[in-house]
């Protein structure tokens, strides 16, 4: 199939692009900027554009059979001079449905919306968090564009961990260097926890959704429920240190409170539906392996 991965220059989209290309698909990537030169995505055809601005028109999308939407639309991508709420509305309430409408008009057969897990795994957070409400709007707005002959499926993922060859990471490189003892942060993890999933598991789930997913469905995918302390401990274990982290109910410099929507000290835990796991065909118990791959890539 001819597949376009919008957001394919980033971590999750890039890993998905590499995985689908390994299956024999003709993969192109789309994004605001070209792929990092050191990554495998740099050798794939590139379609430049910003979905928020409507750059991916039906005419530009008509060459593709399948589309995976993995573009970043979370607080990390808000321009510094932009109003947060206004940006989220443009990106998730308007931009995402508009992109999927363009896919439909361009003759795309099947499209995946890669979304966030909070509104499915912890719907009680919706009332107090505009970001989570906007991700729910993106999930529902994308699938609302489906018509006979154009299938839309959402894959909603939890905290992700993994690496893409050659791609820097402002998250995982510091985690690795902290575990190596190169960043002077005390040995603790913040209270609370969530569900974690590897890049590899998610790429397999997206592949499964493209090939076997039920049209119109929003799949809540995930792997292991871990405390944040246990998660950070995996990085220390991977560098073969004897350090044992303790849990503290204080803000962590590498996982600030703003990055924990449920609030420090709280959990968002769930067990993915076994039938969905089997249908989508993604591996479980892969988080430790993903951390080991991260450490191998970013170890000083």
C-alpha positions as CSV (number, residue, x, y, z in Angstrom):
1,X,0.0,0.0,0.0
2,X,1.0,3.6,-0.5
3,X,1.0,5.0,3.0
4,X,1.5,8.6,4.3
5,X,2.5,9.1,7.9
6,X,1.8,12.7,9.0
7,X,4.1,13.4,11.9
8,X,6.5,10.8,10.5
9,X,9.5,12.9,11.3
10,X,8.9,12.5,15.0
11,X,9.4,9.6,17.4
12,X,6.1,7.7,17.3
13,X,5.3,8.5,13.6
14,X,8.9,7.8,12.6
15,X,8.9,4.4,14.3
16,X,5.6,3.6,12.7
17,X,7.0,4.6,9.3
18,X,10.1,2.4,9.7
19,X,7.9,-0.5,10.8
20,X,5.4,-0.2,7.9
21,X,8.3,0.1,5.4
22,X,9.7,-3.1,6.8
23,X,6.4,-4.8,5.9
24,X,6.9,-3.8,2.2
25,X,4.6,-0.8,2.1
26,X,5.5,2.3,0.1
27,X,5.8,4.8,2.9
28,X,6.0,8.6,2.7
29,X,6.2,11.0,5.6
30,X,4.6,14.3,6.2
31,X,5.5,17.1,8.6
32,X,6.4,20.8,9.1
33,X,10.1,20.1,8.7
34,X,12.1,17.3,6.9
35,X,13.2,14.3,8.9
36,X,16.4,14.4,10.9
37,X,19.3,13.5,8.5
38,X,20.6,10.7,10.7
39,X,17.2,8.8,10.8
40,X,15.9,6.2,8.4
41,X,13.0,8.6,7.7
42,X,15.3,10.9,5.9
43,X,15.5,8.4,3.0
44,X,11.7,8.3,2.6
45,X,9.6,10.6,0.3
46,X,8.7,13.8,2.2
47,X,5.5,15.8,2.0
48,X,5.9,19.1,3.7
49,X,3.0,20.8,5.4
50,X,1.1,21.8,8.6
51,X,-2.2,20.2,9.1
52,X,-3.4,23.1,11.3
53,X,-3.0,25.4,8.3
54,X,-4.8,23.1,6.0
55,X,-1.7,22.3,3.9
56,X,-2.6,18.7,3.3
57,X,-5.3,19.2,0.7
58,X,-7.3,16.4,-1.0
59,X,-5.2,16.9,-4.1
60,X,-2.0,16.2,-2.2
61,X,-3.5,13.2,-0.4
62,X,-5.1,11.5,-3.4
63,X,-1.9,9.5,-4.1
64,X,-2.2,7.5,-0.9
65,X,-4.3,4.4,0.0
66,X,-3.7,4.6,3.8
67,X,-2.9,7.5,6.1
68,X,-1.6,7.5,9.7
69,X,-2.0,10.7,11.6
70,X,0.7,10.9,14.2
71,X,1.3,14.7,14.3
72,X,2.2,16.3,17.6
73,X,-0.7,18.3,19.1
74,X,0.1,18.5,22.8
75,X,1.5,21.2,25.1
76,X,5.0,20.7,23.8
77,X,4.0,22.0,20.4
78,X,2.2,25.2,21.4
79,X,4.1,28.2,20.0
80,X,5.5,30.4,22.8
81,X,3.4,33.4,21.8
82,X,0.2,31.5,21.3
83,X,-2.8,31.2,23.6
84,X,-2.9,27.7,24.9
85,X,-6.7,27.2,24.7
86,X,-6.9,28.8,21.3
87,X,-4.1,26.6,19.9
88,X,-5.7,23.4,21.2
89,X,-9.0,24.4,19.6
90,X,-7.4,25.1,16.2
91,X,-5.3,22.0,16.4
92,X,-7.6,19.4,17.8
93,X,-11.2,20.6,17.5
94,X,-10.8,22.0,14.0
95,X,-7.5,20.9,12.4
96,X,-7.7,17.2,13.0
97,X,-11.3,16.7,11.7
98,X,-10.4,19.0,8.8
99,X,-7.4,16.8,7.9
100,X,-9.5,13.6,7.9
101,X,-12.2,15.3,5.8
102,X,-9.4,16.1,3.3
103,X,-8.3,12.4,3.4
104,X,-11.9,11.4,2.5
105,X,-12.2,13.9,-0.3
106,X,-8.8,12.8,-1.7
107,X,-9.9,9.2,-1.9
108,X,-7.9,7.7,0.9
109,X,-9.3,4.3,1.8
110,X,-8.3,3.9,5.5
111,X,-6.9,6.3,8.1
112,X,-5.6,6.0,11.6
113,X,-5.8,8.8,14.2
114,X,-3.1,8.3,16.8
115,X,-4.5,9.8,20.0
116,X,-4.1,10.0,23.7
117,X,-5.5,7.6,26.3
118,X,-6.8,9.9,29.1
119,X,-10.4,10.4,28.0
120,X,-10.9,6.6,27.7
121,X,-8.8,5.4,30.6
122,X,-9.7,8.2,33.0
123,X,-12.8,10.1,31.8
124,X,-13.1,11.7,35.3
125,X,-10.3,14.0,34.2
126,X,-12.2,15.6,31.4
127,X,-14.0,18.2,33.4
128,X,-10.9,19.8,34.8
129,X,-8.5,19.6,31.8
130,X,-8.9,21.4,28.6
131,X,-6.1,19.5,26.9
132,X,-7.7,16.2,27.6
133,X,-11.0,17.5,26.3
134,X,-9.3,18.7,23.1
135,X,-7.8,15.2,22.5
136,X,-11.2,13.6,23.0
137,X,-12.6,16.1,20.4
138,X,-9.8,15.1,18.0
139,X,-10.6,11.4,18.5
140,X,-14.3,11.9,17.9
141,X,-13.9,14.5,15.2
142,X,-11.6,12.4,13.1
143,X,-13.9,9.3,13.2
144,X,-16.9,11.5,12.4
145,X,-15.4,12.1,8.9
146,X,-15.7,8.5,8.0
147,X,-18.0,7.4,5.1
148,X,-18.6,4.2,3.2
149,X,-15.3,3.5,1.5
150,X,-13.3,5.6,3.9
151,X,-12.6,4.0,7.3
152,X,-11.3,5.9,10.2
153,X,-9.9,4.2,13.4
154,X,-8.5,5.8,16.5
155,X,-5.6,4.2,18.4
156,X,-5.3,5.9,21.8
157,X,-1.9,5.3,23.5
158,X,-0.5,5.8,27.1
159,X,2.9,7.0,28.2
160,X,5.3,5.9,25.5
161,X,8.9,4.8,25.7
162,X,11.3,3.8,22.9
163,X,13.8,5.1,20.4
164,X,14.2,5.8,16.7
165,X,17.7,5.3,15.2
166,X,19.5,8.7,14.9
167,X,16.7,10.7,16.4
168,X,17.6,12.9,19.4
169,X,15.2,12.9,22.4
170,X,14.8,15.7,24.9
171,X,13.1,13.2,27.2
172,X,15.0,10.0,27.1
173,X,18.6,11.3,26.7
174,X,18.3,13.2,30.1
175,X,16.8,10.1,31.7
176,X,19.7,8.0,30.6
177,X,22.3,10.6,31.7
178,X,20.7,10.9,35.1
179,X,20.8,7.1,35.5
180,X,24.5,7.3,34.6
181,X,25.1,9.8,37.3
182,X,25.9,12.6,34.9
183,X,22.9,14.8,36.1
184,X,22.9,15.8,39.8
185,X,19.3,14.9,40.6
186,X,18.4,13.0,43.8
187,X,17.5,9.3,43.4
188,X,13.7,9.4,43.6
189,X,10.6,9.1,41.5
190,X,7.4,11.2,42.0
191,X,4.4,9.5,43.6
192,X,1.8,8.0,41.4
193,X,1.9,6.1,38.1
194,X,0.3,5.2,34.8
195,X,0.3,2.8,32.0
196,X,3.4,2.6,29.7
197,X,3.9,1.1,26.3
198,X,6.9,0.7,23.9
199,X,7.2,2.3,20.5
200,X,7.4,-1.2,19.1
201,X,4.2,-2.3,20.6
202,X,2.4,0.8,19.4
203,X,3.8,0.4,15.8
204,X,2.5,-3.1,15.8
205,X,-0.9,-1.9,17.0
206,X,-1.1,0.7,14.3
207,X,-0.2,-1.9,11.7
208,X,-2.9,-4.2,13.1
209,X,-5.5,-1.4,13.0
210,X,-4.7,-0.7,9.4
211,X,-5.0,-4.3,8.4
212,X,-7.7,-5.6,10.7
213,X,-9.2,-2.8,12.8
214,X,-12.9,-2.3,13.0
215,X,-13.9,0.9,11.2
216,X,-15.1,3.6,13.4
217,X,-13.7,2.1,16.6
218,X,-11.4,3.9,19.1
219,X,-8.9,1.3,20.5
220,X,-7.5,2.0,24.0
221,X,-4.0,0.3,23.8
222,X,-1.4,-0.1,26.4
223,X,1.0,-2.5,28.1
224,X,2.2,-2.2,31.7
225,X,0.9,-0.3,34.7
226,X,4.0,1.0,36.6
227,X,4.7,3.6,39.3
228,X,6.8,6.5,38.1
229,X,9.5,5.3,40.5
230,X,9.5,1.8,39.0
231,X,9.6,3.2,35.6
232,X,12.6,5.4,36.3
233,X,14.2,2.4,38.1
234,X,14.3,0.6,34.7
235,X,16.8,3.2,33.4
236,X,19.0,2.7,36.4
237,X,18.8,-1.1,36.0
238,X,19.7,-0.7,32.3
239,X,23.0,1.1,33.1
240,X,23.9,-1.7,35.6
241,X,24.0,0.5,38.7
242,X,23.1,-0.6,42.2
243,X,21.1,2.6,42.9
244,X,17.6,1.9,44.2
245,X,15.2,4.8,43.8
246,X,12.7,5.8,46.5
247,X,9.3,7.3,45.9
248,X,8.8,10.9,47.1
249,X,5.7,13.0,46.9
250,X,7.5,16.0,45.4
251,X,7.9,17.4,41.9
252,X,10.6,15.7,39.8
253,X,12.8,17.9,37.5
254,X,12.6,15.3,34.7
255,X,8.8,14.6,35.1
256,X,7.3,17.9,36.2
257,X,3.8,18.1,37.6
258,X,2.5,19.7,34.4
259,X,3.3,16.4,32.6
260,X,1.1,14.4,35.0
261,X,-2.5,15.3,34.1
262,X,-4.0,13.1,36.8
263,X,-1.9,14.9,39.4
264,X,1.2,13.8,41.2
265,X,0.4,10.9,43.6
266,X,-2.5,9.6,41.5
267,X,-2.7,6.8,39.0
268,X,-4.2,6.2,35.6
269,X,-4.0,2.4,35.3
270,X,-5.9,0.0,33.0
271,X,-5.7,-3.4,31.4
272,X,-6.2,-3.3,27.6
273,X,-8.9,-5.5,26.3
274,X,-7.4,-9.0,25.5
275,X,-9.5,-9.2,22.4
276,X,-8.2,-5.9,21.1
277,X,-4.6,-7.0,21.8
278,X,-5.1,-10.2,19.9
279,X,-6.9,-8.5,17.0
280,X,-4.3,-5.7,16.6
281,X,-1.4,-8.2,17.3
282,X,0.9,-6.1,19.4
283,X,3.4,-7.5,22.0
284,X,3.1,-7.1,25.7
285,X,5.6,-6.8,28.5
286,X,8.0,-4.8,26.3
287,X,8.6,-1.7,28.4
288,X,11.9,-3.0,30.0
289,X,13.2,-3.9,26.6
290,X,12.3,-0.4,25.2
291,X,14.1,1.3,28.1
292,X,17.2,-0.9,27.3
293,X,17.1,0.2,23.7
294,X,16.8,3.9,24.8
295,X,19.8,3.5,27.1
296,X,21.8,1.8,24.4
297,X,21.2,4.7,22.1
298,X,21.8,7.6,24.4
299,X,24.4,6.3,26.8
300,X,27.3,8.8,26.9
